[in-house]
Amino acid sequence: MKYLRHKSFFKEKTFVLGLLIFFGCTVFSQHQNIPINHIISQKIEKGVLASDLNFHTAIKPYLQSFLSSSIFDAVFNDSGVYYYDLTVKLFQENLLNIKEDDVFLTADPLFNFGAGRTNYIDTASSIYTNTRGVRVSGDITSKFSFETRYYENQFYYPEYLDSVADARGVAFGLGRAKTFKGKGQDVGMSSGYISYSPIKEFNIQFGQGKHFIGDGYRSMLLSDNSFNYPYLSLSLNLLDGKLFYKTVSAWMQTLERMPLSASPEALFKRKSGSFHYLSFKPKKQLEIGFFEGVIYRRYEDSVGEIAVDPAFYIPVIGVGSGLNANNEENKVVIGINMNIVPIENVKIYGQFVTDDFSRTGFQVGGKWFDLLKAKNSWLLLEYNSAVPYLFTKSS
């Protein structure tokens, strides 16, 4: 928050012109993840509210096979009419589309270009974004799905952000970076996963990405604000959708570099995280979930890399917090997420989180879809609060 406060000490006028090109309609099938995206999530939530589907909206990324085809089609299928082959390829089709028996493959290039000017105190400077990437996805039989993405990025940040990025060696939201042409940031980013569902109600994934638990714009439990991390996840959808269990084992890193490493290429100290979430939805208008998160230390200055606590490998909610409640090295956080639909198109949600019942945080918010009968609109109001050091080992 201190960097946000600094912003008030100077004038900033910024104009940014951006161009996003995605060749081909994003088509998901079988057991692929729907990307964590706030706008997409709101459209899916609206569809769930209007349906009879017992779908747990707090656990993201959503798995396409757990979502009804009617809601999915309403969100992703482009019904626009295009009269030229080029525009059809740009907006409705994948650049590469291969379907042979029980194998389906797609590939698309990804671009994001932006340019602008910013006034920082009395100095004007250019800012821009230059991203080129590729996405490849596919389904193999009715049980396996996969996706991989890679982006190469160059950025010129406003000076108030550039100073922080230089000090940390990290590009905002994109991880470890190198200096680009003296004042920019150069960073690559990859994500992907292999998804396997032996039965419709059970899914296992191994990949690199991020997760989010909650119904709001932010999450006090598990946020997608972190950089992509390797993970192993298990999902169970039981009792006709009334009970959902999600467990994620993640291999993460801190912002602190390992000793004797001054290069931007130097590695950061490691940590591991296990996150468990049990969600119960007795009826469509009510959803309540119980969260447990444990961050395990993986590095000691005097020793180097150390083995993770055995509790990290146990995918059962309650075990990690029980075994590490008084552990000074590992951090335990538990919490509750709840949402209720009191009237049509209105959802009220909230979260409560604590580490040892002495430090707590909470969230309360509400959404109103199709505000005043304006289609494809929503109003969101949200408040978040946390005491200092809730999510750290400091005191």
C-alpha positions in Angstrom: 0.0 0.0 0.0 2.9 2.4 0.5 3.4 2.6 -3.3 -0.2 3.6 -3.8 0.2 6.4 -1.3 3.3 7.7 -3.1 1.1 8.2 -6.2 -0.6 11.2 -4.5 2.6 13.2 -4.4 2.9 13.8 -8.2 0.7 14.6 -11.1 0.1 11.9 -13.6 -1.7 12.2 -16.9 -1.6 9.0 -18.9 -3.2 8.1 -22.2 -2.9 4.5 -23.4 -4.0 3.1 -26.7 -4.1 -0.7 -26.7 -4.7 -3.3 -29.3 -5.5 -6.9 -28.4 -5.5 -9.5 -31.2 -6.6 -13.0 -30.6 -6.8 -15.1 -33.7 -9.7 -17.4 -33.5 -12.6 -17.9 -31.2 -11.6 -19.3 -27.8 -13.2 -22.7 -27.7 -13.1 -25.0 -24.7 -14.2 -28.5 -24.5 -14.0 -31.6 -22.3 -11.9 -30.9 -19.2 -10.2 -27.6 -20.1 -10.0 -24.7 -17.6 -11.9 -21.5 -18.3 -9.4 -18.7 -17.7 -9.6 -16.6 -14.5 -11.1 -13.4 -15.9 -13.4 -11.1 -14.0 -15.7 -10.3 -16.9 -16.0 -13.9 -18.0 -16.7 -14.9 -14.4 -19.6 -12.4 -14.1 -21.1 -13.7 -17.3 -20.9 -17.3 -16.1 -22.4 -16.3 -12.7 -25.3 -14.6 -14.4 -25.9 -17.7 -16.4 -25.8 -19.9 -13.3 -28.3 -17.7 -11.5 -30.7 -18.0 -14.4 -30.4 -21.8 -14.6 -31.2 -24.8 -12.4 -27.5 -25.8 -12.3 -26.0 -26.5 -8.8 -22.7 -24.9 -9.8 -20.1 -23.7 -7.2 -19.1 -20.2 -8.4 -16.4 -19.5 -5.8 -13.8 -22.0 -7.1 -11.8 -20.7 -10.0 -10.6 -21.6 -12.6 -13.9 -23.2 -13.6 -13.7 -26.6 -15.3 -15.7 -26.6 -18.5 -17.0 -30.2 -18.0 -18.6 -29.1 -14.7 -20.5 -26.3 -16.4 -23.6 -26.9 -18.5 -23.1 -26.5 -22.3 -26.0 -24.0 -22.5 -24.2 -21.5 -20.1 -20.9 -22.1 -21.8 -22.3 -21.5 -25.3 -24.0 -18.3 -24.2 -20.7 -16.9 -22.9 -18.3 -18.1 -25.5 -20.0 -18.7 -28.8 -19.8 -15.8 -31.2 -23.1 -15.3 -33.0 -21.9 -12.3 -35.0 -22.1 -12.4 -38.8 -18.8 -11.9 -40.7 -18.8 -11.6 -44.5 -15.1 -12.2 -45.3 -12.8 -15.1 -44.8 -10.3 -13.0 -43.0 -12.8 -11.7 -40.4 -14.3 -15.1 -39.9 -10.8 -16.4 -39.2 -10.0 -13.5 -36.9 -13.1 -13.6 -34.8 -14.8 -17.0 -35.1 -12.3 -19.6 -35.9 -9.0 -20.9 -34.5 -6.0 -20.3 -36.7 -5.2 -24.0 -36.6 -8.1 -26.4 -36.0 -7.5 -30.2 -36.3 -10.1 -32.8 -35.5 -9.4 -36.5 -36.1 -11.6 -39.1 -34.5 -11.1 -38.6 -30.7 -8.3 -36.0 -31.0 -9.0 -32.3 -31.2 -6.2 -29.6 -31.4 -6.3 -25.8 -31.8 -3.5 -23.2 -31.9 -3.6 -19.4 -32.0 -1.1 -16.5 -31.9 -1.7 -13.9 -29.2 -0.8 -10.3 -29.3 -1.2 -7.3 -26.9 0.2 -3.9 -28.0 -0.2 -0.7 -26.1 1.4 2.8 -26.3 1.0 6.0 -24.4 2.6 9.0 -22.6 2.8 9.8 -18.9 3.7 13.0 -17.0 5.7 12.1 -13.9 6.3 15.3 -11.8 7.7 17.5 -14.6 9.1 14.8 -16.9 7.2 13.3 -19.8 8.0 9.7 -20.9 6.7 7.0 -23.1 5.1 3.9 -21.9 4.2 0.8 -23.9 3.4 -2.8 -23.9 4.6 -5.3 -26.5 3.4 -8.9 -26.0 3.6 -11.8 -28.5 2.5 -15.2 -27.6 1.0 -18.5 -28.7 -1.7 -20.8 -27.3 -2.1 -24.5 -28.1 -4.9 -26.6 -26.6 -6.5 -29.9 -27.2 -8.5 -32.9 -26.1 -7.4 -36.5 -26.4 -10.2 -38.9 -26.0 -13.0 -37.9 -23.6 -10.7 -38.0 -20.6 -7.6 -35.9 -21.3 -7.3 -32.2 -22.1 -4.4 -29.9 -22.1 -3.4 -26.3 -22.8 -0.1 -24.4 -23.0 0.6 -20.7 -23.4 3.8 -18.7 -23.8 4.2 -14.9 -23.9 7.3 -12.8 -24.6 6.8 -9.3 -23.1 8.6 -5.9 -23.2 7.3 -3.0 -21.1 8.1 0.6 -20.4 6.4 1.4 -17.1 5.5 4.8 -15.7 8.5 5.9 -13.5 6.7 5.3 -10.2 6.2 1.6 -11.2 9.5 1.3 -12.9 11.4 2.1 -9.7 9.7 -0.7 -7.8 10.2 -3.2 -10.7 13.9 -2.4 -10.8 14.4 -2.8 -7.1 12.6 -6.1 -7.0 13.7 -7.5 -10.4 10.1 -8.4 -11.0 7.6 -7.2 -13.6 4.2 -6.5 -12.2 2.1 -9.7 -12.4 4.6 -11.4 -14.6 7.5 -12.6 -12.4 11.3 -12.3 -12.8 12.4 -9.7 -15.3 15.5 -8.4 -17.1 16.3 -4.8 -18.1 15.2 -3.9 -21.6 17.0 -1.1 -23.5 18.2 0.5 -20.3 14.8 1.5 -18.8 12.3 -1.2 -19.8 11.4 -4.7 -18.5 11.8 -7.9 -20.5 10.0 -11.0 -19.2 8.7 -14.3 -20.4 5.7 -16.0 -19.0 4.4 -19.5 -19.5 1.4 -21.4 -18.2 -0.3 -24.7 -19.0 -1.7 -27.9 -17.6 -2.7 -31.5 -18.3 -6.2 -32.3 -17.2 -7.5 -35.9 -16.6 -11.0 -37.0 -15.5 -11.3 -40.7 -15.2 -15.0 -40.1 -14.3 -17.1 -36.9 -14.8 -17.1 -36.1 -11.0 -13.4 -36.3 -10.5 -10.6 -34.2 -12.1 -6.8 -34.2 -11.6 -4.5 -31.6 -13.0 -0.8 -30.9 -13.1 0.4 -27.6 -14.5 1.6 -24.1 -14.0 -1.0 -21.4 -13.4 -2.9 -19.8 -10.5 -6.2 -20.2 -8.6 -8.8 -18.0 -7.0 -11.4 -18.7 -4.2 -14.2 -16.3 -3.7 -17.1 -14.5 -5.4 -15.6 -11.0 -5.3 -13.2 -8.9 -7.2 -10.5 -9.7 -4.6 -10.1 -12.7 -2.4 -9.0 -12.8 1.3 -8.5 -16.6 1.0 -6.6 -17.4 -2.2 -6.0 -14.8 -4.8 -4.8 -14.9 -8.4 -2.6 -11.8 -7.8 0.5 -14.0 -7.5 2.6 -15.1 -10.4 2.0 -18.5 -12.1 3.3 -21.4 -10.1 3.6 -25.2 -10.6 0.7 -27.1 -9.0 -1.1 -30.4 -8.6 -4.8 -30.1 -8.0 -7.7 -32.5 -7.3 -11.4 -31.7 -7.8 -14.4 -33.7 -6.6 -18.0 -32.8 -7.6 -20.4 -34.9 -5.6 -24.1 -35.4 -4.6 -25.4 -33.9 -7.9 -23.3 -30.8 -7.4 -24.2 -30.1 -3.8 -20.7 -30.9 -2.5 -17.4 -29.8 -4.1 -13.9 -30.3 -2.8 -10.8 -28.7 -4.2 -7.2 -29.3 -3.1 -4.1 -27.5 -4.6 -0.5 -28.3 -3.8 1.7 -25.5 -5.1 5.4 -24.9 -5.5 5.9 -21.1 -5.1 8.6 -18.5 -4.4 9.1 -15.4 -2.4 10.4 -12.0 -3.4 13.6 -12.5 -1.5 16.6 -13.6 -3.6 19.0 -16.4 -2.6 22.3 -15.2 -1.1 25.3 -14.2 -3.3 23.0 -13.5 -6.3 22.9 -10.0 -7.7 21.9 -10.8 -11.3 18.3 -10.3 -12.5 18.5 -14.0 -13.4 19.1 -15.0 -9.8 16.5 -17.4 -8.3 14.2 -16.4 -5.5 13.9 -18.4 -2.3 11.3 -21.1 -2.5 8.2 -21.9 -0.5 5.4 -24.4 -0.9 1.6 -24.0 -0.3 -1.2 -26.4 0.2 -4.8 -25.1 -0.2 -8.0 -27.0 0.6 -11.5 -25.9 0.0 -14.7 -27.7 0.9 -17.9 -26.1 -0.6 -21.5 -27.1 0.3 -24.5 -25.9 -1.8 -27.7 -27.4 -0.3 -29.8 -25.3 -2.8 -29.1 -22.9 -5.6 -29.5 -19.8 -3.5 -26.9 -20.7 -0.9 -23.2 -21.7 -1.1 -20.9 -21.9 1.9 -17.2 -23.1 1.8 -14.5 -23.8 4.3 -10.9 -22.9 3.4 -7.5 -24.0 4.8 -4.2 -22.7 3.5 -0.7 -23.5 4.8 2.5 -21.9 3.5 5.6 -24.1 4.1 9.1 -22.7 4.4 11.5 -24.4 1.9 14.7 -22.4 2.4 17.1 -21.7 5.3 20.0 -19.2 4.9 22.4 -21.5 6.8 21.3 -24.7 5.0 19.8 -23.7 1.7 16.9 -25.8 0.3 15.1 -27.9 2.9 12.6 -30.6 2.6 8.9 -29.7 2.8 6.8 -30.7 5.8 5.2 -34.1 5.2 1.7 -32.5 5.8 2.1 -30.7 2.5 1.4 -34.0 0.7 -1.8 -34.9 2.5 -4.8 -33.6 0.5 -7.3 -33.6 3.4 -8.7 -30.4 4.8 -7.8 -29.8 8.5 -4.6 -32.0 8.6 -2.2 -29.2 7.6 -3.6 -26.7 10.1 -3.8 -29.3 12.9 -0.1 -30.3 12.5 1.2 -26.8 12.0 -1.0 -24.7 14.4 2.0 -24.0 16.7 4.8 -24.2 14.1 6.8 -21.0 14.0 8.2 -21.7 10.5 5.0 -22.4 8.6 2.0 -20.1 8.2 -1.6 -21.4 8.6 -4.7 -19.5 7.5 -8.3 -20.7 7.7 -11.5 -19.1 6.5 -15.0 -19.2 5.4 -16.6 -18.1 2.1 -20.3 -17.6 1.6 -22.7 -16.3 -1.0 -26.5 -16.1 -0.9 -29.1 -15.1 -3.6 -31.9 -13.3 -1.8 -33.8 -12.2 -4.9 -33.4 -12.7 -8.7 -30.2 -11.3 -10.2 -28.8 -10.2 -6.8 -26.0 -12.0 -5.0 -24.5 -11.1 -1.6 -21.2 -12.6 -0.6 -18.5 -12.5 2.1 -15.4 -14.0 3.5 -13.8 -14.3 7.0 -10.2 -15.3 7.4 -7.9 -15.8 10.5 -4.5 -17.2 11.3 -4.8 -17.8 15.1 -8.0 -16.0 15.9 -6.0 -13.0 17.0 -5.4 -11.6 13.5 -8.4 -11.6 11.2 -9.7 -10.2 7.9 -13.1 -10.1 6.2 -14.8 -9.2 3.0 -18.4 -8.2 2.3 -19.9 -7.4 -1.1 -22.8 -7.6 -3.4 -23.7 -7.9 -7.1 -26.7 -6.8 -9.1 -26.9 -8.3 -12.6 -28.8 -6.7 -15.4 -29.0 -3.5 -13.4 -32.3 -1.7 -14.0 -33.0 -4.3 -16.7 -30.0 -3.2 -18.7 -28.7 -6.4 -20.3 -25.1 -7.5 -19.9 -24.6 -5.0 -17.1 -23.8 -5.5 -13.4 -23.1 -3.4 -10.3 -20.5 -4.6 -7.8 -19.8 -3.1 -4.4 -17.1 -4.7 -2.2 -15.2 -3.9 1.0 -12.1 -5.8 2.2 -10.3 -5.4 5.5 -7.3 -7.2 7.2 -5.2 -6.4 10.2 -1.4 -6.0 9.7 0.7 -9.2 9.3 -2.3 -11.5 8.8 -0.7 -13.2 5.8 2.9 -13.1 7.0 5.1 -14.6 9.7 6.0 -11.1 11.0 4.5 -9.7 14.1 
